[in-house]
Amino acid sequence: MKRFLPLFCALILCSALGLNLAAQEDPLNSLIRKLEKILSDYPQEKVHIHTDKPYYVVGDSLWLKAYIVNAEKNELSNLSKILYVDLINERDSVKKSLRIPAVLGLAWGDMILTDSLTEGNYRLRAYTNWMRNFGEEYYFDKIIRIGRSLPNQIDASVSYAFNKSGSEERVRADILYTDHEGNPVSSREVNYSIELDNRVVSRGKGVTDQDGKLTIEFTNKQSFLLKSGRITTQIATGNKVFQTKSFLIKSTNAEVDVQFFPEGGQLIEGTRGRVAFKAVAPDGLGRSVSGVLKDNTGAVIKEFKTEHAGMGTFIFHPSPGKTYTATVAFEDGSEKSFKLPEAQASGYNLFVNNEDEVSLKVMISASGDLIGPSPVTLIAESNGAVKFVGRNTLSKANLTASIPKSRFHTGIVRLTLFSEGFQPVAERLVFIRHAPSIGMTISNNKAEYGLRDKVDMSILVQDTAQAPVASAFSLAVINESKIPSDEDDETTILSNLLLSSDLKGYIEKPNYYFSSESETKDRHLDILMMTQGWSRFTWKNTLAGTFPGVVFKPETGISISGIVKTPGGKPVPNGKVMILASKGSGLLLDTVTGQDGRFSFDNLKFTDSTRFVIQARNAKDKKHVEIELDRVPPQLVTKSKNSPDIILNVNSSILPYLRRRSDEYAELRKLGLVRRNIMLDEVRVSEKKPTVKNSSNLNGAGNADAVITGDKLQNCVTIEQCLQGLVVGVIFRNGIAYSTRSMNTPMQIILDGMYVEPEYLSMLNPTDVESVEVLRTIGNTAIYGMRGGGGVLIVNTRRGEPNYSYNSYTPGIITYNPAGYHIARDFYSPKYDKTNIRRPLPDLRTTLLWMPNGLTDSSGKAQVSYFTSDNPGVYKVVAEGLDSKGGLFRKTFRYTVK
């Protein structure tokens, strides 16, 4: 067996470092240079989000810390200064969105989970504008569960049974309704509808039995088209009141699919090959299977079975001219046959042994027709850098290489074999695991604590040589007895940045490979590497010189830019542009357009509630111009690759936490801290007060002497024509509004919060007006002082989506409501004085501390102090962070409160 030597390794590594090479560059050097160009011109970012809890209940606050890192080095990125965080529901609708400022790759924020949210599975998605150039597989995307406690009189859970008849798939859903104590909700009327891919396929009614159960059956007659959906039920709670419960339908069948992945990419006739396989159910989760491998004569060649998460491997020698079939046995006793990929008569095989702690053992095999003087090249790439290159000839059937693992950082290494013409012919991913380069030690001043006791915590971060390390970290303390969780289910800084973000597709419980270390887990991780795809750049595009198109620029701050044009569409050079924050911050800026008519206000700082008025004039100070703002299209919501993490019965899965929250609510009611409800007789509403949107009324939206809505302003040319006769006590002379209370003083006109001249009213297009609020009496005009002496007309214009659109209501003036910065709240942690014996308020917190901006000093130390609550139990401390060199760490620590 011939050794595979890295003959040209030194030369190529010089190339990777940008050193001087020979004047005539060979194809290998050209390939490396193209790779370097991708890495230098298109640096990629990753995002990790650390949250305070694994799941939530409506009414909770979700606290988060974001780490934006360079994808090649896992070091904090200084490229993007803005991070977007979305909360997305099961129907792929964005319910909350934050725009968070990032400083040196660090950002933090929070979301209040209001009672408008329903129970269910939500996605927490985070990305930068720059990351949008490379696809959603780079985004942080995590499934979180949100339950409901206080308004829920009824809990519900569902289980499914499937059978198939021809092409039709039949489903039976058994739904169980209970109260919070687990008692059945019996003899209740239930209305239901069934949707598959947004199509209603069935509707019906039923009644729960004495055990609180309801069985619903339906048939999917278009299984080739309709794959998943939901059941929506409405169960009677009394007095003709119904409560809605929804249940996801992940699939309408239970058929398990088995896929086979030859190591390196293909099987070669007469050459030993290893095959990884993965058994996946329709819900996306792995299933345990066993089976036998047979050739086309029916002879049994090999037996195999899964090892972890539906994955396993086997080794065999494909014979020339034979095909192979795997007969797989499932957990329910059924069997199904699957054909293996056909073995090729000509090709290369890449066999990797990752069991040695010091080096990777690589063996390259080839078919007989490829053995000869033609060289092959092996490239090992890690974190976006070429770490090893070896080239040799295949004078024998096998070549071997031993690559020191010290060349690589912890993470995924991609091994690619190239033919003589530098075409990739085999590829293999391996995971290199080194001992952590840094570690955190957490210690308390006492072993145990009492209720409302002060905790003094010491933190020390050191490297392997016990030298102090300055680092940034986030830290959460929760009562694990009240919020139990499985460490394997967590999304951690290690599992996300080192594994999930570099692989295509769904990974089942990625933190299983990091929660503890063992030879078994390392073997399972190696099988995972053979069944997952690489998500970053492809050699095919690199060889072709095809680089990603850059549409979205890195954001260093919020900018408002655009172009000023004449009504005919020509740019207006040297025009004057002024921007005024009419609501929120007191921002007032101006600038001059360039020769192309463009203008820009950069590095603006304002919050979400800020509303802008932008005014433009030409060089002669004339207002007959048009303003067009640059608009960045919003990020679309597509299906999450982590959809298999969706839990069918959210409330049932976190029932202990829901019960605790219900008990907390009852305790607060006993103390009179919750307003009591009084049942009133039914009242029928015959007319509602007009709803005023986008109001700038200082008295509050709709608090006016009269409100004229936009639907009454459609059949006239000008606003004054519409308002004439509609508003009592207001008359118009020469297009100017006067109140009969002050006939000689024009009414003040306020357009979207901006004070304008009285004659502006005649310039408005009635179809652009959402509403007009009329203020005449002293009670409503007093807040405006002298400006309100003659009365006030508040004109509120129509708007589209406030985060992405603007409105032009008169020549040279537009209003704009961009998404501003989210400013994180401070986490409240009470301080108790032991001399104060009286406890007027119960402290039932489950998140005891959230510290997103933790920093260790030059000695690697940090001090944290806080108080325990009134809940005893095991308290869990979780800290995540990294140092300036990309060293990642996660530390969990537990202590007891009695």
KAHUSUL-V481116 format. One line per field, one symbol per residue. ss: DSSP state (H for helix, E for strand, - for the rest). burial: I if it has 16 or more other ideal C-beta (glycine too) atoms within 10 Angstrom, else O. Layout:
BEGIN
ss->???
burial->???
END
This chain:
BEGIN
ss->-EE--E--HHHHHHHH----------HHHHHHHHHHHHHHH---EEEEEEE---EEE---EEEEEEEEEE-----E-----EEEEEEE-----EEEEEEEE-E--EEEEEEE-------EEEEEEEE--HHHH--HHH-EEEEEEEE-------EEEEEEEEEEE--EEEEEEEEEEE-----E----EEEEEEEE--EEEEEEEEE-----EEEEEEEE--------EEEEEEEEEE--EEEEEEEEE-------EEEEEEHHH--E---EEEEEEEEE-----E---EEEEEE----EEEEEE--E--EEEEEEE------EEEEEE-----EEEEE----E---EEEEEE-----EEEEEEEE-HHH-EEEEEEEEEEE--EEEEEEEEEE---EEEEEEEHHH---EEEEEEEE-----EEEEEEEEE-----EEEEEEE---EE----EEEEEEEEEE----E--EEEEEEEEE-------HHH---HHHHHH-HHHE------HHHH-----HHHHHHHHHHHHH--E----HHHHHH-------------EEEEEEEEE----E----EEEEEEEE----EEEEE-----EEEEEEE--E---EEEEEEE-------EEEEE-------------HHH----HHHH-HHHHHHHHHHHHHHHH-----------------------------------EEEEHHH------HHHHH------EEEE--EEEE--EEEEE-EEEE--EEE-HHHHHH--HHHEEEEEEE--HHHHHHHHHHH---EEEEEE--------EEEEE--EEEE----E-------------------------EEEEEEEEE-----EEEEEEE-----EEEEEEEEEEE----EEEEEEEEEE-
burial->OOOIOIOIIOIIIOIIOOOOOOOOOOOIIOIIOIIIOIIOOOIIIIIIIIIIIIIIIIIIIIIIIIIIIIIIOIIIIOIIIIIIIIIIIIOOOOIIIIIIIIOOIIIIIIIOIOOOIIIIIIIIIIIIIIIIIIOIIIIIIIIIIIIIIOOIOIIIIIOIOOOOOOOOIIIOIOIIIIOIOOOIIOOIOIOIOIIIOOOOIIOOOIOIOOOIOIOIOIOIOIIOOIIIIIIIIIIIOOOOOOIOIIIIIIIIIIOIOIOIIIIIIIIIIOIOIIIIIIIIIIIIIIIIIOIOIIIOOOOOIOOIOIOIIIIIIIOIOIOOOOOIIIOIOIOOOOOOOIOIIOIIOOIIIIIIOIOOOOOIOIIIIIIOOIOOOOOIIIIIIIIIIIIIIIIIIIOOIIIOIOIOIOIIIIIIIIIIIIIIOIOIIIIIIIIIIOOOIIIIOIOIOOOOIOOIOOIOIOIIIIIOOOOOIOIIIIIIIIIIIIIOOOIOOIIIIIIIIIIIIIIOOIIIIIIIIIIOOOOOIOOIIIIIIIIIOIIIIOIOOIIOOOOOOOOOOIIOOIOIOIIIIOOOOOOIOOIIIOIIIIIIOOOOOOOOIOOOIIIOIOOIOIOIOIIIIIIIIIOOOOOOIIIOIOOOOOIOIOOIIIIIIIOIIIIIOIIOIIOIIIOIOOOOOOOOOOOOOOOOOOOOOOOOOIOIIIIIIIIOIOIIIIIIOIOIIOOOOIIIIIIOOOIOOIOIOOOIIIIOIOOOOIIIIIIIIIOIOIOIIIIIOIOIIIIIIIIIOOOIIOOIOOOIIIIIIIIIIOIOOIOOOIIIIIOIIIIIIIIIIIOIOOIOOOOOOOOOOOOOOOOIIIIIIIIIOIOIOOOIOIOIOIIIIOIIIOIIIIIIIIIOOIIIIIIOIOIOIO
END
